[in-house]
Amino acid sequence: MSSLANRQKQLLLQVPRRALTLAAERREALEDFPRDEQLIPPAGAFVTLHHHRRLRGCVGQLASAVPLVRVVA
C-alpha cells in the first residue's frame, strides 16, 4: 500500500466506512466505488474496525482477483 498516494489512501479509508454504514442502515451493499486507476488492480487487503479505540472486528484477504477497492468494501 505504500505505492498509493495520500489521496488514494483517503479514498480507501472512506470505502469501508460507507459500506458499513450502508449495510447497517439500509441493508444494502455498496455499489458506488471511487474511480481511481490505482484502486482497480486486484489486491488483497485487511480491514479493522475500531470503536472508541477498541478493536471491534477485522477481516482480510491475502490474495484476490478482485479490484482492491472492492476487497476493502
N, C-alpha and C positions, 0 to 999 in steps of 0.2 A: 504494500500500500504506500510505501514511501515514494513511489514514482508519481503519485497523484498530487495535483496542485491543491492548495488550500480550498479553492472553490469546489473542487470535486469532493474533497473530504467533507465539507459542509453539506453538500447535497446528499452524500451517503449517510450523514447523521440524521437528516430530515426524513429520509425514506422510511426507516423502520418506525419512527415516531408517528408518521402519517398512517402507515399500515396498521399499527397497533390501535391508534385512535379510531380509525375507520372500522376495524374489526370489532372493537368493544362497543362503539356507539351505534353502528348500523348493521353489524354482522355482514359486512361486505369486504371483499378483497381489494387491495389497492391495484388499480389498473393504469393510473396516470403517472408514468415514470419520467424522471428528468431525461432530456435528450442531450446526452453528452457522449462523445466518441470514446472517452477514456473509461466510461462505465459500462460499455457494451460488451467488451471481450469476456468470454467465460472465465470464471474465477471462483474460488472458494472464499468463504467469509465466516466470521464468528461474531455474533452479536450478543451483548449482555444488557440486561435490563436492571437498572438501579432505581430505587425509590427511597428518598431520604437517606442517600448514601449507603443503602443496604442492597446487596445483591438479591434480586427477586427472581431472576431467571436467566438462562442463557441457552443458545442454540448455535450450532455451527455445522459447516460442511467443508471438508478439506479440499475436495476436488469437485468440479462441476462442469457440465457442458452448457449451463445456463448463464446468461449475462450477469455480471457482478451485481448490478443494480436490482435485479430480480431476486438473487440469492439473499441479499441484505433485507429485502422486503419480506 
